[in-house]
Amino acid sequence: MGWFVYLIECRGGSIYTGIAIDVAARYAAHAAGKGARYTRARPPQRLLAVFAMADKSAALREELRIKRLAPAAKRALAATATLPAELAGG
């Protein structure tokens, strides 16, 4: 089972970065107000990007790297990603 790093655009234009095995289920949890504290306070508007990782360790490292980026760099990174069809509806 693979791990993924995902970026969510939240209300107000901020970007949340997280990791999950099942991105669709995790996004649904965020949207239902049962995700991270950050997304409970700033509800998700849409899924920006999903990146497949080799394992949990790689996902955690990539999450940390992305979190350190400036918002403009996060948006540029998201522009390079193609969302899987089942997640594109966000």
N, C-alpha and C positions, 0 to 999 in steps of 0.2 A: 504494500500500500504506500503510495507516494505522499509527500508533503508539499504544500504550496504556500507561497507568500502572496498575499493579496493586498490591494489598495482600494479603499473606499472613500469616495467624496462625501463629506458630511454637510449638514446644514451649515451655512455660513461660509462654505468653500474650503474648509480645512480637510486634510487628508489623513485618514487613519490607516495604519499598516499593521497587519497581523499575519499569523500562520494558522494553517488548519489542514486536516486530511480531507475533509469534505467542505469545500468552500461554499457550496450552495446552502448547506445546513447552517454553517457558521454565519453567513450573510443573513439568513432568515432569522437567526437568533438575535443578531444586531438589530434588524428591522423591527422585531417584536419587543425590543427593549430589554432583552435578556442577555445581551452580549457584554462587552466591556463597559466599564463606567464611562469612558470617553464617549462611546456611541449612545449611551443612555442619555447623556446630556446634549449631544449633538447627533440627532438621528441621521442615519445614512440616507443619501439621496440616490447614489448609484455605485455600482462596482466599476472601478476604473481599470484594474489590471489583475491578472493572475499569472504567477510564474511558478513552474514546476521545479521542485528541488529533489536532489538525490535522496536525502534523508532528513530527519528532524534537526540534526546538528547543522546541516547546511542551510535549512530554512531559518533557523534562529540567527545564524551569522548574517544572512542576507537581510532579514528583518531589521537587525541592528544597523547594518550599513545604510539601508533605505531611510530609516528613521533619522539618521544624521544628515540627510540631504536637505537642502533648501526646498521650500514648496515648489518653486519653478522647476527644479531638477526632478522632483517626484513626478510632476505632470509630464515632463519630457520623457521620463522613463516609462510612464504609463502609456504614452502615445506609441511606444514601440511594441506594446503587447497586443496580442489578439486574444479576445475572450472566447472561451469555448462556447459553442452554440447554446448549450443548456444554461449558461450563466449570462449571456448577452442581454437578456431582458432586465436583469438587475432588479 
